[in-house]
Amino acid sequence: MRFHDEDQATELTPLNADLKAKPRCGSISRDLIFPGLMLLHGSIGVAFFTLSRGWTVLDSIYFVMLTLSTVGYGDMTPQTQGEKLFTTFYVLVGFCLLGYGLGKLATVVTRREEATFSEHLRQASRIMLNTLTLYESTYSARLVLTQHSHGCKQQTDFVLT
């Protein structure tokens, strides 16, 4: 099978439609969900510890960040049963949100890498098809010359296809 027509070569490429990144509709609003949830979660924690413990806003932010990052120096701790219970569930929800955020970040990085890899595959496929087309057309011309030179040894006119 010969690929002398450029349209034929592109139709036979298996990578044309399969690996293209599909645009997402409404991705801006979906991308704002995670930062909004993290901001809401942080605000709830800061408000709770500011009101229940009497800490300053800066101290509450410090405690929330250290608790969610699992550092926990121990210089500030919840004291009452209610504070301990709230902190337990607060940390569990915070871990889930952070896990979701890291998963989304990994998805974004992976999609970018897939798009780059897909583009490289498409370029390699085009180069291979162009090389194959050039090779096959050169081969068919040589075959005609060889057949004519062996088949009609006295003939001096050559026909090229």
Z-matrix of the N, CA and C atoms (Angstrom, degrees):
N
C 1 1.449
C 2 1.527 1 108.54
N 3 1.319 2 115.83 1 132.52
C 4 1.461 3 120.48 2 -177.16
C 5 1.521 4 110.23 3 -108.48
N 6 1.314 5 116.13 4 147.55
C 7 1.459 6 122.70 5 -178.94
C 8 1.516 7 110.01 6 -112.92
N 9 1.325 8 117.70 7 58.50
C 10 1.462 9 119.41 8 -177.51
C 11 1.515 10 111.36 9 -78.13
N 12 1.297 11 117.88 10 -23.21
C 13 1.453 12 121.30 11 179.19
C 14 1.523 13 108.51 12 -94.81
N 15 1.324 14 116.99 13 128.01
C 16 1.470 15 121.08 14 -177.55
C 17 1.528 16 111.19 15 -61.80
N 18 1.359 17 116.78 16 -34.24
C 19 1.460 18 119.41 17 178.78
C 20 1.522 19 111.31 18 -64.62
N 21 1.334 20 116.81 19 -38.75
C 22 1.457 21 119.79 20 177.05
C 23 1.519 22 110.81 21 -61.80
N 24 1.312 23 116.86 22 -42.33
C 25 1.464 24 120.78 23 -177.48
C 26 1.518 25 110.81 24 -62.71
N 27 1.332 26 118.05 25 -40.46
C 28 1.452 27 118.70 26 -179.15
C 29 1.520 28 111.53 27 -74.25
N 30 1.324 29 118.57 28 -31.34
C 31 1.454 30 119.81 29 178.33
C 32 1.524 31 111.48 30 -67.71
N 33 1.314 32 117.85 31 -32.38
C 34 1.448 33 120.94 32 -177.94
C 35 1.522 34 113.61 33 -83.28
N 36 1.321 35 117.80 34 -6.00
C 37 1.453 36 121.20 35 179.20
C 38 1.519 37 109.66 36 -73.01
N 39 1.325 38 119.37 37 120.49
C 40 1.458 39 120.41 38 -176.88
C 41 1.514 40 113.43 39 -75.40
N 42 1.325 41 118.72 40 -8.15
C 43 1.461 42 120.75 41 -173.99
C 44 1.516 43 112.91 42 -98.39
N 45 1.317 44 119.20 43 -0.49
C 46 1.456 45 120.37 44 -173.49
C 47 1.518 46 113.42 45 -60.21
N 48 1.310 47 118.36 46 -49.36
C 49 1.453 48 119.89 47 -173.73
C 50 1.520 49 113.59 48 -108.53
N 51 1.307 50 118.26 49 -21.82
C 52 1.458 51 120.52 50 -170.83
C 53 1.516 52 114.00 51 -69.64
N 54 1.323 53 118.05 52 -40.81
C 55 1.462 54 119.96 53 -170.51
C 56 1.519 55 113.84 54 -103.52
N 57 1.325 56 119.01 55 8.05
C 58 1.459 57 119.49 56 179.29
C 59 1.515 58 109.82 57 -71.04
N 60 1.327 59 115.98 58 139.01
C 61 1.459 60 120.03 59 176.89
C 62 1.520 61 108.74 60 -71.99
N 63 1.328 62 116.25 61 131.51
C 64 1.449 63 120.53 62 -178.68
C 65 1.518 64 109.06 63 -91.64
N 66 1.350 65 117.23 64 129.50
C 67 1.462 66 119.08 65 178.63
C 68 1.521 67 110.60 66 -69.32
N 69 1.312 68 115.06 67 143.92
C 70 1.459 69 120.19 68 178.89
C 71 1.518 70 108.73 69 -98.81
N 72 1.318 71 116.04 70 137.76
C 73 1.460 72 120.86 71 177.48
C 74 1.519 73 108.76 72 -84.79
N 75 1.300 74 117.13 73 136.72
C 76 1.450 75 121.07 74 176.70
C 77 1.515 76 114.17 75 68.83
N 78 1.313 77 118.30 76 27.05
C 79 1.458 78 120.21 77 -175.71
C 80 1.518 79 112.48 78 -70.15
N 81 1.325 80 118.42 79 -22.46
C 82 1.461 81 120.26 80 -179.49
C 83 1.528 82 109.55 81 -66.50
N 84 1.324 83 116.88 82 -45.78
C 85 1.461 84 118.66 83 -179.26
C 86 1.529 85 111.11 84 -67.64
N 87 1.346 86 117.45 85 -36.25
C 88 1.463 87 120.11 86 177.46
C 89 1.522 88 111.40 87 -69.37
N 90 1.313 89 116.52 88 -33.32
C 91 1.457 90 119.64 89 179.95
C 92 1.529 91 112.29 90 -72.64
N 93 1.300 92 117.15 91 -18.29
C 94 1.464 93 120.34 92 178.20
C 95 1.527 94 112.65 93 -87.60
N 96 1.314 95 117.36 94 -9.14
C 97 1.469 96 120.35 95 -178.59
C 98 1.521 97 110.74 96 -64.49
N 99 1.322 98 117.75 97 -48.47
C 100 1.462 99 120.19 98 -177.07
C 101 1.525 100 113.08 99 -63.13
N 102 1.346 101 119.01 100 -51.82
C 103 1.476 102 116.92 101 178.15
C 104 1.526 103 112.25 102 -60.33
N 105 1.329 104 116.92 103 -34.96
C 106 1.465 105 119.66 104 178.34
C 107 1.519 106 112.07 105 -65.24
N 108 1.334 107 115.70 106 -42.87
C 109 1.465 108 119.27 107 178.14
C 110 1.529 109 111.85 108 -65.75
N 111 1.319 110 116.87 109 -39.84
C 112 1.475 111 119.55 110 178.45
C 113 1.531 112 110.77 111 -65.36
N 114 1.319 113 116.45 112 -40.14
C 115 1.467 114 120.30 113 178.09
C 116 1.528 115 110.42 114 -65.25
N 117 1.319 116 116.73 115 -42.73
C 118 1.461 117 120.69 116 177.94
C 119 1.532 118 110.70 117 -64.13
N 120 1.319 119 116.35 118 -44.86
C 121 1.464 120 120.74 119 179.57
C 122 1.529 121 110.79 120 -61.52
N 123 1.310 122 116.83 121 -46.16
C 124 1.468 123 120.50 122 178.62
C 125 1.515 124 112.05 123 -62.68
N 126 1.344 125 116.12 124 -40.92
C 127 1.465 126 119.94 125 -179.64
C 128 1.527 127 111.41 126 -64.77
N 129 1.330 128 116.04 127 -39.26
C 130 1.480 129 119.42 128 178.27
C 131 1.527 130 110.02 129 -62.91
N 132 1.332 131 116.67 130 -44.24
C 133 1.465 132 119.85 131 179.40
C 134 1.520 133 112.36 132 -63.96
N 135 1.326 134 116.62 133 -44.57
C 136 1.473 135 120.24 134 179.89
C 137 1.524 136 110.12 135 -63.66
N 138 1.333 137 116.35 136 -44.31
C 139 1.471 138 119.14 137 -179.88
C 140 1.530 139 110.87 138 -63.42
N 141 1.319 140 117.29 139 -42.94
C 142 1.474 141 119.92 140 -179.06
C 143 1.525 142 111.25 141 -62.32
N 144 1.318 143 117.22 142 -49.16
C 145 1.471 144 118.80 143 -176.16
C 146 1.519 145 112.38 144 -73.19
N 147 1.323 146 116.92 145 -27.98
C 148 1.471 147 119.11 146 175.43
C 149 1.524 148 110.20 147 -67.73
N 150 1.323 149 115.81 148 -42.43
C 151 1.467 150 119.25 149 -177.57
C 152 1.538 151 112.43 150 -78.72
N 153 1.322 152 117.86 151 -41.99
C 154 1.470 153 118.91 152 -174.56
C 155 1.525 154 113.07 153 -80.00
N 156 1.311 155 117.58 154 -38.53
C 157 1.474 156 120.55 155 -177.16
C 158 1.526 157 112.47 156 -96.61
N 159 1.318 158 116.81 157 -16.38
C 160 1.461 159 119.18 158 -177.91
C 161 1.523 160 112.37 159 77.88
N 162 1.320 161 117.00 160 18.46
C 163 1.459 162 121.09 161 178.15
C 164 1.527 163 109.79 162 -75.70
N 165 1.314 164 115.09 163 158.17
C 166 1.462 165 118.84 164 173.30
C 167 1.533 166 108.46 165 -71.21
N 168 1.329 167 115.75 166 165.32
C 169 1.466 168 120.13 167 178.61
C 170 1.530 169 109.90 168 -60.82
N 171 1.321 170 116.94 169 -40.32
C 172 1.462 171 120.75 170 179.57
C 173 1.535 172 111.12 171 -64.14
N 174 1.325 173 117.29 172 -42.42
C 175 1.468 174 120.24 173 176.94
C 176 1.529 175 111.30 174 -63.18
N 177 1.338 176 117.05 175 -38.95
C 178 1.462 177 120.75 176 179.16
C 179 1.525 178 111.22 177 -67.28
N 180 1.322 179 117.18 178 -40.89
C 181 1.472 180 120.68 179 176.52
C 182 1.527 181 109.39 180 -62.52
N 183 1.306 182 116.49 181 -43.84
C 184 1.468 183 122.02 182 178.41
C 185 1.529 184 110.39 183 -58.15
N 186 1.344 185 116.79 184 -47.39
C 187 1.455 186 120.81 185 -179.05
C 188 1.531 187 111.34 186 -64.45
N 189 1.328 188 116.53 187 -44.72
C 190 1.468 189 120.87 188 -179.25
C 191 1.524 190 110.41 189 -61.89
N 192 1.322 191 118.23 190 -45.65
C 193 1.471 192 121.52 191 -178.54
C 194 1.530 193 111.21 192 -65.36
N 195 1.312 194 117.10 193 -43.89
C 196 1.464 195 119.72 194 179.41
C 197 1.524 196 112.18 195 -67.66
N 198 1.328 197 116.54 196 -36.14
C 199 1.453 198 119.93 197 179.72
C 200 1.525 199 110.93 198 -68.93
N 201 1.324 200 117.27 199 -46.22
C 202 1.467 201 120.43 200 -178.80
C 203 1.527 202 112.54 201 -70.43
N 204 1.304 203 117.12 202 -25.76
C 205 1.469 204 119.03 203 177.52
C 206 1.531 205 111.30 204 -87.56
N 207 1.310 206 117.34 205 2.39
C 208 1.469 207 126.08 206 179.64
C 209 1.526 208 113.53 207 62.67
N 210 1.319 209 117.84 208 21.23
C 211 1.462 210 120.40 209 177.37
C 212 1.530 211 108.33 210 -77.29
N 213 1.314 212 116.70 211 -60.25
C 214 1.455 213 121.92 212 175.13
C 215 1.514 214 114.83 213 51.11
N 216 1.314 215 118.08 214 78.27
C 217 1.461 216 121.85 215 -179.24
C 218 1.525 217 112.87 216 -66.87
N 219 1.326 218 117.09 217 -22.34
C 220 1.468 219 119.83 218 179.91
C 221 1.514 220 113.26 219 89.82
N 222 1.329 221 117.91 220 1.75
C 223 1.461 222 119.53 221 179.12
C 224 1.525 223 111.85 222 -75.53
N 225 1.327 224 117.07 223 -23.72
C 226 1.463 225 122.08 224 176.56
C 227 1.531 226 106.83 225 -131.06
N 228 1.312 227 116.66 226 128.74
C 229 1.467 228 119.96 227 -177.98
C 230 1.523 229 109.92 228 -140.44
N 231 1.336 230 116.21 229 153.36
C 232 1.471 231 118.35 230 172.51
C 233 1.534 232 109.07 231 -71.39
N 234 1.333 233 116.18 232 142.33
C 235 1.459 234 119.63 233 -174.31
C 236 1.528 235 113.83 234 -106.31
N 237 1.310 236 117.66 235 -44.79
C 238 1.469 237 120.08 236 -175.18
C 239 1.527 238 110.46 237 -85.16
N 240 1.358 239 114.50 238 166.86
C 241 1.463 240 119.64 239 177.86
C 242 1.535 241 110.77 240 -61.77
N 243 1.317 242 116.86 241 -40.31
C 244 1.474 243 121.33 242 179.51
C 245 1.525 244 111.60 243 -63.02
N 246 1.328 245 116.37 244 -43.17
C 247 1.471 246 120.43 245 178.64
C 248 1.528 247 110.95 246 -64.90
N 249 1.321 248 116.10 247 -39.67
C 250 1.467 249 119.73 248 179.13
C 251 1.525 250 111.06 249 -66.45
N 252 1.346 251 116.11 250 -42.10
C 253 1.458 252 120.45 251 178.79
C 254 1.536 253 110.30 252 -64.75
N 255 1.333 254 116.46 253 -46.13
C 256 1.470 255 120.01 254 178.05
C 257 1.530 256 110.36 255 -59.61
N 258 1.322 257 117.48 256 -45.18
C 259 1.468 258 121.30 257 -178.24
C 260 1.528 259 111.09 258 -62.58
N 261 1.317 260 116.69 259 -38.85
C 262 1.468 261 120.43 260 178.89
C 263 1.522 262 110.95 261 -59.92
N 264 1.332 263 117.17 262 -51.44
C 265 1.458 264 120.08 263 -179.60
C 266 1.532 265 111.33 264 -70.51
N 267 1.310 266 116.27 265 -33.60
C 268 1.463 267 120.94 266 178.01
C 269 1.536 268 110.43 267 -61.05
N 270 1.310 269 116.26 268 -43.59
C 271 1.464 270 120.90 269 179.60
C 272 1.526 271 110.36 270 -68.03
N 273 1.324 272 118.61 271 -42.29
C 274 1.466 273 121.25 272 179.14
C 275 1.533 274 111.16 273 -60.18
N 276 1.322 275 116.62 274 -46.30
C 277 1.469 276 120.22 275 178.07
C 278 1.529 277 110.05 276 -65.13
N 279 1.326 278 116.32 277 -40.47
C 280 1.469 279 120.04 278 179.04
C 281 1.518 280 112.57 279 -62.56
N 282 1.325 281 117.36 280 -39.76
C 283 1.470 282 120.51 281 177.51
C 284 1.522 283 110.92 282 -64.48
N 285 1.322 284 116.35 283 -40.51
C 286 1.470 285 119.53 284 178.02
C 287 1.524 286 110.74 285 -62.45
N 288 1.318 287 116.15 286 -43.76
C 289 1.465 288 119.65 287 178.81
C 290 1.532 289 111.27 288 -64.10
N 291 1.315 290 116.27 289 -42.48
C 292 1.471 291 118.88 290 178.97
C 293 1.528 292 111.29 291 -65.78
N 294 1.323 293 116.85 292 -38.74
C 295 1.472 294 120.20 293 176.49
C 296 1.519 295 111.28 294 -62.37
N 297 1.328 296 115.89 295 -42.43
C 298 1.462 297 120.46 296 177.34
C 299 1.533 298 110.47 297 -61.78
N 300 1.319 299 115.80 298 -44.63
C 301 1.471 300 119.91 299 -179.61
C 302 1.517 301 112.79 300 -63.40
N 303 1.321 302 116.66 301 -41.87
C 304 1.472 303 119.79 302 177.60
C 305 1.525 304 111.05 303 -66.00
N 306 1.325 305 117.11 304 -36.51
C 307 1.460 306 120.70 305 176.35
C 308 1.518 307 111.61 306 -64.02
N 309 1.335 308 116.99 307 -42.44
C 310 1.468 309 120.66 308 177.53
C 311 1.523 310 110.98 309 -64.12
N 312 1.326 311 116.75 310 -40.71
C 313 1.462 312 120.61 311 178.34
C 314 1.526 313 110.30 312 -62.77
N 315 1.317 314 116.88 313 -43.22
C 316 1.467 315 120.43 314 178.19
C 317 1.527 316 110.94 315 -63.30
N 318 1.328 317 117.23 316 -37.19
C 319 1.461 318 121.00 317 177.84
C 320 1.516 319 111.17 318 -63.93
N 321 1.323 320 117.43 319 -43.23
C 322 1.464 321 121.07 320 179.66
C 323 1.527 322 110.17 321 -62.40
N 324 1.317 323 116.76 322 -46.39
C 325 1.468 324 120.70 323 -179.80
C 326 1.527 325 110.42 324 -63.48
N 327 1.325 326 116.66 325 -43.02
C 328 1.466 327 120.84 326 -179.47
C 329 1.522 328 111.17 327 -64.04
N 330 1.325 329 117.79 328 -42.80
C 331 1.471 330 120.33 329 178.91
C 332 1.522 331 111.48 330 -62.98
N 333 1.302 332 117.25 331 -39.29
C 334 1.473 333 119.23 332 178.02
C 335 1.518 334 110.77 333 -65.23
N 336 1.321 335 116.36 334 -41.64
C 337 1.467 336 119.92 335 178.26
C 338 1.526 337 111.09 336 -65.60
N 339 1.337 338 117.14 337 -40.41
C 340 1.462 339 120.71 338 178.01
C 341 1.526 340 111.19 339 -63.53
N 342 1.338 341 116.67 340 -40.72
C 343 1.461 342 119.92 341 179.47
C 344 1.528 343 110.65 342 -64.28
N 345 1.328 344 117.21 343 -41.41
C 346 1.464 345 120.81 344 177.87
C 347 1.518 346 110.68 345 -65.06
N 348 1.321 347 117.08 346 -44.91
C 349 1.460 348 121.69 347 179.38
C 350 1.526 349 110.55 348 -63.24
N 351 1.328 350 116.55 349 -42.10
C 352 1.459 351 121.57 350 179.68
C 353 1.523 352 110.94 351 -62.31
N 354 1.315 353 116.84 352 -42.11
C 355 1.470 354 120.04 353 178.45
C 356 1.523 355 110.72 354 -64.31
N 357 1.310 356 117.77 355 -40.16
C 358 1.466 357 120.68 356 177.31
C 359 1.527 358 111.01 357 -64.23
N 360 1.332 359 116.90 358 -39.23
C 361 1.468 360 120.15 359 176.83
C 362 1.524 361 111.40 360 -64.10
N 363 1.341 362 116.92 361 -42.39
C 364 1.462 363 119.80 362 178.47
C 365 1.525 364 111.04 363 -62.53
N 366 1.325 365 117.07 364 -42.29
C 367 1.463 366 120.13 365 178.52
C 368 1.526 367 110.79 366 -63.83
N 369 1.314 368 117.30 367 -43.16
C 370 1.466 369 120.82 368 178.94
C 371 1.525 370 110.50 369 -64.36
N 372 1.317 371 116.94 370 -38.95
C 373 1.458 372 121.14 371 179.03
C 374 1.523 373 110.90 372 -64.15
N 375 1.343 374 116.70 373 -42.96
C 376 1.472 375 119.82 374 178.06
C 377 1.517 376 110.69 375 -63.26
N 378 1.315 377 117.36 376 -41.69
C 379 1.467 378 120.68 377 179.64
C 380 1.525 379 109.96 378 -64.05
N 381 1.335 380 116.59 379 -43.48
C 382 1.461 381 119.62 380 179.89
C 383 1.524 382 111.55 381 -64.31
N 384 1.348 383 118.08 382 -41.72
C 385 1.461 384 120.30 383 179.45
C 386 1.523 385 111.21 384 -66.70
N 387 1.325 386 117.86 385 -39.81
C 388 1.464 387 120.66 386 177.61
C 389 1.521 388 110.37 387 -64.73
N 390 1.323 389 117.38 388 -40.46
C 391 1.463 390 121.19 389 178.07
C 392 1.519 391 110.50 390 -65.57
N 393 1.330 392 116.94 391 -41.76
C 394 1.459 393 121.47 392 178.99
C 395 1.528 394 110.25 393 -63.94
N 396 1.324 395 117.53 394 -42.22
C 397 1.466 396 121.20 395 178.37
C 398 1.515 397 110.25 396 -61.78
N 399 1.314 398 117.56 397 -46.86
C 400 1.469 399 121.58 398 179.43
C 401 1.519 400 110.24 399 -62.40
N 402 1.323 401 118.24 400 -43.88
C 403 1.461 402 122.03 401 -178.93
C 404 1.529 403 110.46 402 -63.75
N 405 1.338 404 117.48 403 -46.38
C 406 1.462 405 120.04 404 -178.20
C 407 1.519 406 112.26 405 -65.44
N 408 1.335 407 117.94 406 -39.41
C 409 1.471 408 118.85 407 179.42
C 410 1.526 409 110.08 408 -68.41
N 411 1.325 410 119.14 409 -37.27
C 412 1.465 411 122.21 410 176.73
C 413 1.522 412 110.25 411 -66.67
N 414 1.331 413 117.25 412 -40.27
C 415 1.461 414 122.03 413 -179.45
C 416 1.528 415 110.59 414 -64.99
N 417 1.324 416 118.32 415 -42.70
C 418 1.463 417 120.21 416 -178.91
C 419 1.522 418 110.73 417 -66.37
N 420 1.318 419 119.38 418 -35.85
C 421 1.461 420 121.26 419 177.57
C 422 1.526 421 110.10 420 -66.55
N 423 1.323 422 118.34 421 -41.52
C 424 1.464 423 121.48 422 178.42
C 425 1.527 424 110.92 423 -65.08
N 426 1.318 425 116.22 424 -38.22
C 427 1.459 426 120.64 425 -180.00
C 428 1.528 427 110.90 426 -63.57
N 429 1.295 428 117.07 427 -42.13
C 430 1.459 429 121.10 428 178.22
C 431 1.519 430 109.91 429 -63.66
N 432 1.341 431 117.39 430 -45.04
C 433 1.459 432 120.85 431 179.07
C 434 1.520 433 110.83 432 -62.12
N 435 1.316 434 117.08 433 -41.91
C 436 1.459 435 120.94 434 -179.42
C 437 1.523 436 110.57 435 -65.51
N 438 1.312 437 118.20 436 -44.33
C 439 1.459 438 121.19 437 179.20
C 440 1.527 439 111.07 438 -62.43
N 441 1.296 440 116.32 439 -42.02
C 442 1.466 441 119.24 440 -179.94
C 443 1.521 442 110.86 441 -69.39
N 444 1.314 443 118.13 442 -38.27
C 445 1.457 444 118.64 443 -177.96
C 446 1.522 445 111.43 444 -71.53
N 447 1.319 446 119.34 445 -32.95
C 448 1.467 447 121.32 446 179.02
C 449 1.524 448 111.62 447 -86.89
N 450 1.329 449 116.58 448 -35.05
C 451 1.450 450 119.67 449 -176.42
C 452 1.526 451 112.90 450 -74.99
N 453 1.302 452 119.37 451 -37.53
C 454 1.466 453 123.84 452 -178.57
C 455 1.512 454 107.73 453 -129.69
N 456 1.298 455 116.85 454 86.70
C 457 1.452 456 120.20 455 -172.56
C 458 1.529 457 112.76 456 -67.69
N 459 1.309 458 117.82 457 -27.87
C 460 1.457 459 119.76 458 -179.78
C 461 1.521 460 112.47 459 -85.84
N 462 1.304 461 118.91 460 -12.77
C 463 1.459 462 121.45 461 -176.63
C 464 1.528 463 109.81 462 -76.74
N 465 1.319 464 117.87 463 133.49
C 466 1.448 465 122.34 464 -179.59
C 467 1.520 466 112.50 465 -104.68
N 468 1.339 467 118.83 466 -16.88
C 469 1.451 468 121.87 467 179.28
C 470 1.542 469 108.95 468 -84.19
N 471 1.322 470 116.43 469 136.72
C 472 1.472 471 121.06 470 179.46
C 473 1.521 472 109.88 471 -116.95
N 474 1.287 473 115.39 472 142.52
C 475 1.462 474 121.21 473 178.25
C 476 1.531 475 107.74 474 -110.61
N 477 1.327 476 115.71 475 124.84
C 478 1.460 477 120.38 476 178.98
C 479 1.512 478 109.17 477 -106.87
N 480 1.314 479 115.86 478 139.53
C 481 1.472 480 118.57 479 177.36
C 482 1.499 481 109.80 480 -102.01
